[in-house]
């Protein structure tokens, strides 16, 4: 399992403008706008697609992750929470050492369901040239391996999910599609100080767009699969020159390789990242001594200060560019709690706009572009269905305790490189404003168990455990 993000720090060139769930227990139930009647398919009753797959459903608890969490001091407090299952290489489909394969997960989910609707959360994550702006989660496929991606990764996943045992069951399969891919085509390509040669290559060959479109088309054709496209986070996409451009790229991918926007259930934001869910001590509209919060060093002309406001706005932007009006959004809250003794209890001093923002912000990262094993982070809101308008669920798509990347180079056969953003001594690059990385020391390869991080997440959880 792996995951990284390298959100860019945008240059100040935009003109200032106007303004706890138990294992397999049901998530909070909200009204469904599209509650469906049962359809009969063969001898099995199959529920038609619902507007929000999380509403009225249990969510699968991965026993592999749960056992690791329970083995940690204090880990039993959260080991019954549902987390994402990461299909991050071809071998993961059939299972690897210490991790069951896709069929085994689905079989276990059926046994957990007890006959009730049950969500299984899959992260589909093996694009050619994966994570072109971050080495820690580079993948096994080269930039031009689009045919191998289709035939050896997506097709086998689709074949398993299409088996009658699963397709005609009470499972609702939520697929998080290729995190960190499409936003990179906007923010980390030619003409930006944050550009990388690898991202220029992936934009030029079109294989991110083709791969995502193919995955959406193949998986979305299965009646109980719900596709959610990764859309970065507010500290990556929230600027004027990134916001609509990213929506346009998502629309392009959703209509590529035979797919249509109707095969998209929604978006997911903040996947495996750390951006605060809701900043309560300041808003984007605040002014200090006549200076807008947008001009603070932390906000840096962004139009959003937290994930909830960004997710709601970006969901609407996708509707504006042609997606169905009922698409939803997921927010990964697995590591964005920022509790503990460092959590501010009120606004910062109104001496300057920077003292005001920095003194009050929950997100304690050195820079919002820091993404690897962040020091001081804590567990966020527990998984919950329909917590806010337009939001299908808060989820823990990134299993807490799994590393973002190694703090030093570690030889491996998983295709994962060493990214200096995971090195606590690193002084940064344009994608994090040339700031210190803020990473924890002694971290293992991305996706591997990181006990010290898990303990820090427990300690700094908000709401507290």
C-alpha positions as CSV (number, residue, x, y, z in Angstrom):
1,X,0.0,0.0,0.0
2,X,1.2,3.4,-0.7
3,X,0.1,6.9,-1.1
4,X,1.5,10.4,-1.4
5,X,0.6,13.8,-2.5
6,X,2.8,16.7,-3.5
7,X,0.5,19.7,-3.5
8,X,2.3,22.7,-4.9
9,X,2.9,26.0,-3.3
10,X,1.5,28.5,-5.7
11,X,3.2,31.7,-6.5
12,X,1.4,34.9,-5.3
13,X,0.3,35.9,-8.8
14,X,-3.5,35.8,-8.4
15,X,-5.1,39.2,-7.8
16,X,-7.1,39.6,-4.6
17,X,-10.8,39.3,-5.4
18,X,-13.9,39.6,-3.4
19,X,-14.7,37.8,-0.9
20,X,-17.4,5.8,16.2
21,X,-18.5,3.0,14.5
22,X,-18.1,-0.6,15.6
23,X,-17.1,-3.4,13.2
24,X,-19.8,-3.9,10.7
25,X,-22.3,-1.7,12.5
26,X,-24.4,0.7,10.6
27,X,-23.2,4.2,9.7
28,X,-25.5,7.1,10.6
29,X,-28.5,6.8,8.4
30,X,-29.7,9.8,6.4
31,X,-32.6,10.1,3.9
32,X,-31.8,8.6,0.5
33,X,-32.7,10.7,-2.5
34,X,-32.7,7.6,-4.6
35,X,-33.7,4.7,-2.5
36,X,-34.1,1.8,-4.9
37,X,-36.5,-1.0,-5.2
38,X,-35.0,-4.5,-5.4
39,X,-34.3,-6.0,-8.8
40,X,-34.2,-9.7,-9.3
41,X,-31.1,-11.0,-11.1
42,X,-31.0,-14.8,-11.4
43,X,-32.0,-16.2,-8.0
44,X,-30.5,-13.3,-6.0
45,X,-32.2,-10.0,-5.0
46,X,-30.0,-7.1,-6.0
47,X,-30.7,-3.6,-4.7
48,X,-30.5,-1.0,-7.5
49,X,-28.0,1.8,-7.0
50,X,-28.7,4.3,-4.3
51,X,-27.8,8.0,-4.2
52,X,-25.4,7.5,-1.3
53,X,-23.9,4.0,-0.8
54,X,-23.0,4.8,2.8
55,X,-26.5,5.7,3.9
56,X,-28.1,2.9,5.9
57,X,-25.1,0.6,5.3
58,X,-22.4,-1.1,7.4
59,X,-18.8,-0.6,6.3
60,X,-16.3,-3.4,6.0
61,X,-13.6,-3.6,8.7
62,X,-10.4,-5.0,7.2
63,X,-9.1,-7.7,9.5
64,X,-5.5,-7.3,8.3
65,X,-5.4,-3.7,9.4
66,X,-7.5,-4.3,12.4
67,X,-5.1,-6.9,13.8
68,X,-2.2,-4.5,13.5
69,X,-4.1,-1.7,15.2
70,X,-5.3,-3.9,18.0
71,X,-1.7,-5.1,18.7
72,X,-0.7,-1.5,19.4
73,X,-1.0,0.0,22.9
74,X,-4.4,1.7,22.9
75,X,-5.1,0.5,19.4
76,X,-8.2,-1.4,20.4
77,X,-10.0,1.9,20.7
78,X,-10.1,2.2,16.9
79,X,-9.3,-1.3,15.6
80,X,-13.0,-1.8,14.8
81,X,-13.1,1.1,12.4
82,X,-13.6,0.6,8.7
83,X,-10.6,1.5,6.5
84,X,-9.8,1.4,2.8
85,X,-8.3,-1.7,1.1
86,X,-5.5,-0.6,-1.2
87,X,-5.0,-2.4,-4.5
88,X,-1.7,-0.7,-5.2
89,X,0.0,-3.3,-7.4
90,X,-1.0,-6.3,-9.5
91,X,0.1,-8.7,-6.8
92,X,-2.4,-7.2,-4.3
93,X,-5.3,-8.5,-6.3
94,X,-4.5,-12.1,-5.4
95,X,-3.0,-11.2,-2.0
96,X,0.6,-10.7,-0.7
97,X,2.4,-11.8,2.4
98,X,0.4,-10.5,5.3
99,X,-2.5,-9.1,3.2
100,X,-5.4,-11.1,1.8
101,X,-6.4,-10.7,-1.8
102,X,-9.6,-9.1,-3.3
103,X,-11.8,-12.2,-3.2
104,X,-10.8,-12.9,0.4
105,X,-11.8,-9.3,1.4
106,X,-15.1,-9.6,-0.4
107,X,-15.8,-13.0,1.2
108,X,-15.0,-11.6,4.6
109,X,-17.2,-8.6,4.0
110,X,-20.1,-10.9,3.1
111,X,-19.6,-12.7,6.4
112,X,-19.5,-9.4,8.3
113,X,-22.6,-8.1,6.6
114,X,-25.1,-10.4,8.2
115,X,-27.4,-9.9,5.2
116,X,-27.3,-6.1,5.5
117,X,-26.1,-3.6,2.9
118,X,-22.3,-3.3,3.4
119,X,-19.8,-0.9,1.8
120,X,-16.4,-2.2,0.8
121,X,-13.9,0.5,0.2
122,X,-11.2,-0.2,-2.4
123,X,-8.4,2.1,-3.5
124,X,-7.6,1.4,-7.1
125,X,-4.0,2.7,-7.4
126,X,-1.6,1.4,-10.1
127,X,-1.5,3.9,-13.0
128,X,1.4,3.9,-15.4
129,X,3.9,6.4,-14.2
130,X,2.1,6.7,-10.9
131,X,2.6,9.7,-8.7
132,X,4.7,11.7,-11.1
133,X,5.5,14.4,-8.5
134,X,6.4,12.1,-5.6
135,X,8.9,9.3,-5.5
136,X,7.8,7.6,-2.3
137,X,4.8,6.0,-4.0
138,X,6.0,5.5,-7.5
139,X,4.4,2.3,-8.8
140,X,5.4,-0.8,-10.7
141,X,4.2,0.3,-14.2
142,X,6.3,2.5,-16.5
143,X,4.8,5.7,-18.1
144,X,3.9,3.8,-21.3
145,X,2.4,0.6,-19.7
146,X,-1.2,1.6,-20.3
147,X,-2.1,-1.8,-21.9
148,X,-0.6,-3.7,-19.0
149,X,-2.6,-1.5,-16.6
150,X,-5.8,-2.3,-18.5
151,X,-5.3,-6.1,-19.0
152,X,-3.3,-7.1,-15.9
153,X,-4.8,-4.7,-13.3
154,X,-8.2,-3.2,-14.1
155,X,-9.6,-6.2,-16.1
156,X,-8.8,-8.8,-13.3
157,X,-10.4,-6.5,-10.7
158,X,-13.5,-6.0,-12.8
159,X,-13.7,-9.7,-13.4
160,X,-13.7,-10.5,-9.7
161,X,-16.2,-7.8,-8.9
162,X,-18.5,-9.0,-11.7
163,X,-18.7,-12.5,-10.3
164,X,-22.3,-13.3,-9.3
165,X,-21.4,-14.0,-5.7
166,X,-20.3,-10.4,-5.3
167,X,-22.2,-8.5,-8.1
168,X,-25.5,-10.0,-7.0
169,X,-25.0,-9.5,-3.3
170,X,-25.7,-6.8,-0.7
171,X,-22.2,-5.4,-1.0
172,X,-21.8,-1.8,-2.2
173,X,-18.3,-1.5,-3.7
174,X,-16.8,2.0,-3.3
175,X,-13.8,2.4,-5.6
176,X,-11.4,5.3,-5.0
177,X,-9.9,5.9,-8.4
178,X,-6.2,6.6,-8.8
179,X,-5.3,9.1,-6.1
180,X,-2.9,12.0,-6.9
181,X,-3.1,11.4,-10.6
182,X,-5.3,13.9,-12.4
183,X,-4.6,16.9,-10.2
184,X,-0.9,16.5,-11.0
185,X,-1.6,17.1,-14.7
186,X,-2.7,20.6,-13.7
187,X,-0.4,21.7,-11.0
188,X,2.9,19.9,-11.7
189,X,3.3,20.3,-15.4
190,X,5.1,22.7,-17.8
191,X,4.8,26.4,-17.0
192,X,4.6,25.9,-13.2
193,X,7.5,26.3,-10.8
194,X,6.2,23.0,-9.4
195,X,6.5,21.1,-12.6
196,X,8.4,17.8,-12.9
197,X,9.6,16.0,-16.0
198,X,7.6,12.9,-15.1
199,X,4.3,14.8,-14.9
200,X,5.0,16.5,-18.2
201,X,5.5,13.0,-19.7
202,X,2.2,11.8,-18.3
203,X,0.3,14.8,-19.6
204,X,1.9,14.4,-23.0
205,X,1.2,10.7,-23.4
206,X,-2.4,11.0,-22.0
207,X,-2.1,7.7,-20.0
208,X,-3.4,9.2,-16.7
209,X,-6.6,10.3,-18.5
210,X,-6.9,7.1,-20.5
211,X,-6.2,4.9,-17.4
212,X,-8.7,6.7,-15.2
213,X,-11.3,6.6,-18.0
214,X,-10.8,2.9,-18.6
215,X,-11.1,2.2,-14.9
216,X,-14.3,4.2,-14.6
217,X,-15.8,2.5,-17.6
218,X,-15.0,-1.0,-16.7
219,X,-15.8,-0.8,-13.0
220,X,-18.7,1.6,-13.4
221,X,-20.5,-1.0,-15.6
222,X,-20.9,-3.2,-12.6
223,X,-24.2,-2.6,-10.9
224,X,-23.0,-2.4,-7.3
225,X,-19.8,-0.4,-7.9
226,X,-19.6,3.3,-7.0
227,X,-16.6,5.2,-8.5
228,X,-15.2,8.2,-6.6
229,X,-12.4,10.1,-8.4
230,X,-9.6,11.6,-6.3
231,X,-9.6,15.4,-6.4
232,X,-6.6,16.3,-4.3
233,X,-7.3,18.7,-1.4
234,X,-7.9,22.4,-0.7
235,X,-4.2,23.1,-0.2
236,X,-3.5,21.8,-3.7
237,X,-6.5,22.6,-5.9
238,X,-8.1,25.5,-4.0
239,X,-6.5,28.3,-6.0
240,X,-8.2,30.1,-8.9
241,X,-5.8,28.7,-11.5
242,X,-6.1,25.1,-10.3
243,X,-9.8,24.8,-9.4
244,X,-11.7,24.8,-12.7
245,X,-8.7,23.4,-14.6
246,X,-8.8,20.3,-12.4
247,X,-12.6,20.0,-12.8
248,X,-12.1,20.1,-16.6
249,X,-9.4,17.3,-16.4
250,X,-11.7,15.1,-14.3
251,X,-14.5,15.6,-16.8
252,X,-12.1,14.7,-19.6
253,X,-11.1,11.5,-17.9
254,X,-14.7,10.7,-17.0
255,X,-15.6,10.7,-20.7
256,X,-12.4,8.9,-22.0
257,X,-12.1,5.2,-23.0
258,X,-15.8,4.7,-23.3
259,X,-16.7,6.1,-19.9
260,X,-19.4,8.6,-19.2
261,X,-20.0,11.0,-16.3
262,X,-22.8,8.8,-15.2
263,X,-20.3,6.2,-14.1
264,X,-19.0,8.6,-11.5
265,X,-20.6,8.5,-8.0
266,X,-18.5,11.4,-6.8
267,X,-15.1,12.6,-5.7
268,X,-12.9,12.0,-2.7
269,X,-10.7,14.7,-1.2
270,X,-7.8,14.7,1.3
271,X,-7.0,11.0,0.6
272,X,-4.2,10.0,3.0
273,X,-3.6,13.7,3.6
274,X,-3.7,16.0,6.6
275,X,-5.8,19.1,5.7
276,X,-8.1,20.1,8.5
277,X,-11.8,19.2,8.1
278,X,-13.1,22.6,9.4
279,X,-11.1,25.6,10.6
280,X,-13.3,27.2,13.2
281,X,-11.1,30.1,14.3
282,X,-10.9,32.0,11.1
283,X,-12.7,32.2,7.7
284,X,-11.6,33.1,4.2
285,X,-13.6,36.3,4.5
286,X,-11.9,37.6,7.6
287,X,-9.8,40.8,7.5
288,X,-7.2,41.9,10.0
289,X,-6.3,45.6,10.0
290,X,-7.6,45.8,6.5
291,X,-5.7,42.8,5.2
292,X,-7.5,39.7,4.0
293,X,-6.8,36.3,5.4
294,X,-6.1,35.3,1.8
295,X,-3.0,37.4,2.0
296,X,-1.6,35.4,5.0
297,X,1.5,33.3,4.3
298,X,-0.5,30.1,5.3
299,X,-3.5,30.7,3.0
300,X,-1.4,32.3,0.2
301,X,-4.4,33.5,-1.9
302,X,-6.2,30.2,-1.7
303,X,-10.0,30.5,-1.7
304,X,-10.5,27.7,0.9
305,X,-9.1,27.2,4.4
306,X,-10.4,23.6,5.0
307,X,-11.6,20.4,3.4
308,X,-15.3,20.7,4.0
309,X,-15.8,24.0,2.3
310,X,-13.5,22.9,-0.6
311,X,-15.2,19.5,-1.1
312,X,-18.6,21.2,-1.2
313,X,-17.5,23.8,-3.7
314,X,-15.5,21.5,-5.9
315,X,-18.4,19.0,-6.0
316,X,-20.6,21.9,-7.3
317,X,-17.9,22.9,-9.9
318,X,-18.0,19.3,-11.3
319,X,-21.8,19.7,-11.7
320,X,-21.2,22.9,-13.5
321,X,-18.9,21.2,-16.0
322,X,-21.3,18.4,-16.7
323,X,-21.3,15.8,-14.0
324,X,-24.7,14.6,-12.6
325,X,-26.3,17.0,-10.0
326,X,-26.5,14.2,-7.4
327,X,-22.8,13.3,-7.3
328,X,-21.4,13.2,-3.7
329,X,-18.1,13.7,-2.0
330,X,-16.0,11.7,0.4
331,X,-13.5,13.3,2.8
332,X,-10.7,11.3,4.3
333,X,-10.5,12.2,7.9
334,X,-8.1,9.5,9.0
335,X,-5.3,11.8,9.9
336,X,-6.6,15.4,10.0
337,X,-7.8,15.7,13.6
338,X,-4.8,17.8,14.8
339,X,-5.8,17.5,18.5
340,X,-3.5,17.2,21.5
341,X,-1.9,20.0,23.5
342,X,-0.9,21.9,20.3
343,X,-4.6,22.4,19.2
344,X,-5.5,26.1,19.5
345,X,-8.6,26.9,21.6
346,X,-9.4,30.2,19.8
347,X,-8.3,32.7,17.2
348,X,-4.8,34.0,17.1
349,X,-3.7,37.5,18.1
350,X,-4.9,40.2,15.7
351,X,-1.5,41.8,15.6
352,X,-1.1,40.9,11.9
353,X,-2.9,38.6,9.5
354,X,-0.2,36.0,10.0
355,X,-0.4,36.0,13.8
356,X,-4.1,35.7,13.5
357,X,-4.1,32.7,11.1
358,X,-1.1,30.9,12.6
359,X,-2.3,31.3,16.1
360,X,-5.8,29.9,15.4
361,X,-5.3,27.2,12.7
362,X,-5.8,23.6,13.7
363,X,-3.6,22.3,10.9
364,X,-0.1,22.6,12.5
365,X,2.0,21.6,9.5
366,X,5.0,23.8,8.6
367,X,3.5,24.2,5.1
368,X,0.3,23.0,3.6
369,X,2.3,21.3,0.9
370,X,3.9,18.8,3.4
371,X,2.4,15.4,2.9
372,X,4.7,12.7,4.3
373,X,4.2,11.2,7.8
374,X,3.5,14.6,9.4
375,X,4.6,15.2,13.0
376,X,1.8,16.2,15.3
377,X,-1.0,14.8,13.2
378,X,-3.9,13.0,14.9
379,X,-6.9,10.9,14.0
380,X,-9.8,12.9,12.7
381,X,-13.6,12.5,12.7
382,X,-14.7,8.9,12.8
383,X,-16.2,7.4,9.7
384,X,-19.8,8.7,9.3
385,X,-22.4,8.7,6.6
386,X,-24.0,11.9,5.2
387,X,-22.4,14.3,7.7
388,X,-23.0,17.5,5.7
389,X,-24.6,18.8,2.6
390,X,-23.1,17.2,-0.5
391,X,-20.9,14.9,1.5
392,X,-21.6,11.2,1.2
393,X,-19.3,10.2,4.1
394,X,-16.3,10.9,6.2
395,X,-14.0,7.9,5.6
396,X,-10.7,6.5,6.8
397,X,-9.5,5.6,3.3
398,X,-5.9,5.7,4.5
399,X,-5.5,3.1,7.2
400,X,-4.0,4.9,10.2
401,X,-0.5,3.6,11.0
402,X,0.5,2.9,7.4
403,X,3.5,5.0,6.3
404,X,3.5,7.6,3.5
405,X,7.1,6.8,2.6
406,X,10.5,6.0,4.0
407,X,12.7,8.6,5.7
408,X,15.7,7.1,3.9
409,X,16.3,5.0,0.9
410,X,15.2,1.4,1.3
411,X,15.7,-1.2,-1.5
412,X,12.4,-2.9,-2.3
413,X,10.6,-4.9,-5.0
414,X,7.4,-2.7,-4.8
415,X,8.5,0.0,-7.2
416,X,8.7,2.6,-4.4
417,X,11.4,5.2,-4.5
418,X,12.8,7.5,-1.8
419,X,11.3,11.0,-1.6
420,X,13.2,13.6,0.4
421,X,9.8,15.0,1.6
422,X,9.8,12.0,3.9
423,X,13.2,12.9,5.3
424,X,12.9,15.1,8.5
425,X,16.1,16.9,7.6
426,X,14.9,18.0,4.1
427,X,14.7,21.7,3.6
428,X,12.1,21.5,0.8
429,X,11.3,22.3,-2.8
430,X,8.9,24.6,-4.7
431,X,6.0,22.2,-4.0
432,X,6.2,23.0,-0.3
433,X,7.5,26.5,-0.4
434,X,11.1,25.4,0.3
435,X,10.1,24.6,3.8
436,X,11.2,21.8,6.2
437,X,9.3,18.6,5.5
438,X,7.8,18.1,8.9
439,X,8.1,14.4,8.5
440,X,8.6,11.9,11.4
441,X,11.9,10.1,11.6
442,X,12.7,6.4,11.0
443,X,9.7,5.7,8.8
444,X,9.4,2.5,6.7
445,X,8.3,2.2,3.0
446,X,4.9,3.6,2.1
447,X,2.1,1.3,3.1
448,X,4.2,-0.5,5.7
449,X,3.3,-0.4,9.3
450,X,4.7,2.6,11.2
451,X,4.1,2.1,14.9
452,X,5.5,5.5,16.0
453,X,3.1,7.3,13.6
454,X,0.1,5.2,14.9
455,X,0.9,6.2,18.5
456,X,1.1,9.8,17.5
457,X,-2.3,9.6,15.7
458,X,-3.9,8.1,18.8
459,X,-2.3,10.8,21.1
460,X,-3.4,13.7,18.9
461,X,-6.9,12.4,17.9
462,X,-9.7,15.0,17.7
463,X,-12.3,14.2,18.7
464,X,-10.3,12.6,21.4
465,X,-10.6,8.9,21.9
